[in-house]
């Protein structure tokens, strides 16, 4: 990209299984795992990770979420829905910060 930012996107199905990854050249290798964890977090909680992260900062009881290795409380994960049913999730990492 012209701005020099790169990203990776990961998609998980309703069971949390990785079904797709799209990685740009020169994206940091840690971002692939981060994208997967953001997708898994959005799927597991049925909540966009940016919103979940904001809630966790204001709720003292939510601090325990950070102890679960599979979860990542950073923006960039969104559950995928058909109607009211969550069918998977997508996570994006890199690009200098989350917008979702």
C-alpha positions in Angstrom: 0.0 0.0 0.0 1.0 3.6 -0.5 1.0 4.2 3.2 3.3 1.3 3.8 0.9 -0.5 6.1 0.4 -4.2 5.7 -2.2 -6.5 7.3 -3.4 -10.1 7.6 -7.0 -11.4 7.8 -8.0 -14.7 9.3 -11.5 -16.3 9.1 -12.8 -19.0 11.5 -15.9 -21.1 11.1 -18.6 -21.6 13.8 -16.4 -24.2 15.5 -13.4 -21.9 15.7 -11.5 -23.7 13.0 -9.3 -21.6 10.8 -10.7 -21.7 7.2 -8.9 -18.9 5.5 -5.9 -16.6 5.9 -4.9 -13.8 3.6 -1.5 -12.3 4.4 0.2 -9.3 2.7 3.9 -9.4 2.0 6.1 -7.9 4.7 3.4 -8.2 7.4 5.0 -9.1 10.8 4.8 -12.9 11.5 3.1 -12.3 14.9 0.2 -10.6 13.2 -1.0 -14.0 11.7 -1.6 -15.4 15.1 -3.0 -12.2 16.4 -5.6 -12.2 13.5 -6.6 -15.8 14.4 -7.0 -15.0 18.1 -9.1 -11.9 17.3 -11.4 -14.0 15.1 -11.6 -16.7 17.8 -12.4 -14.0 20.5 -15.1 -12.4 18.4 -16.6 -15.9 17.7 -16.5 -17.0 21.3 -18.0 -13.9 22.7 -20.2 -13.1 19.8 -19.0 -9.5 20.2 -16.7 -7.3 18.1 -13.3 -7.3 19.9 -13.0 -3.5 19.9 -16.3 -3.3 22.0 -15.2 -6.2 24.1 -11.8 -4.5 24.8 -13.6 -1.3 25.9 -16.0 -3.2 28.2 -13.1 -5.1 29.7 -11.3 -1.9 30.6 -14.3 -0.6 32.5 -15.4 -3.9 34.2 -13.1 -5.2 36.9 -14.5 -8.7 36.7 -13.5 -8.9 33.0 -9.8 -8.8 33.8 -9.9 -12.6 33.9 -10.5 -12.7 30.2 -6.9 -11.8 29.7 -5.8 -15.0 31.4 -7.3 -17.1 28.5 -4.5 -17.8 26.0 -6.9 -18.1 23.1 -8.5 -14.7 23.6 -7.1 -11.4 22.4 -8.7 -8.2 23.7 -7.7 -5.9 20.9 -9.9 -4.4 18.2 -9.9 -6.1 14.9 -12.2 -9.1 15.3 -15.8 -9.2 14.2 -18.4 -12.0 14.4 -20.0 -13.1 11.1 -23.7 -13.5 11.3 -26.6 -14.8 9.2 -29.6 -13.3 10.8 -29.1 -13.7 14.6 -26.8 -16.7 14.2 -23.0 -16.4 14.4 -21.5 -18.6 11.7 -17.9 -17.6 12.1 -15.7 -14.6 12.6 -12.9 -12.6 10.9 -9.9 -11.1 12.6 -7.5 -8.5 11.1 -4.1 -7.6 12.5 -1.3 -5.3 11.4 -2.0 -2.1 9.5 -1.0 0.0 12.5 -4.2 -0.3 14.5 -7.7 -1.7 14.6 -10.6 0.2 13.2 -13.3 -2.4 13.9 
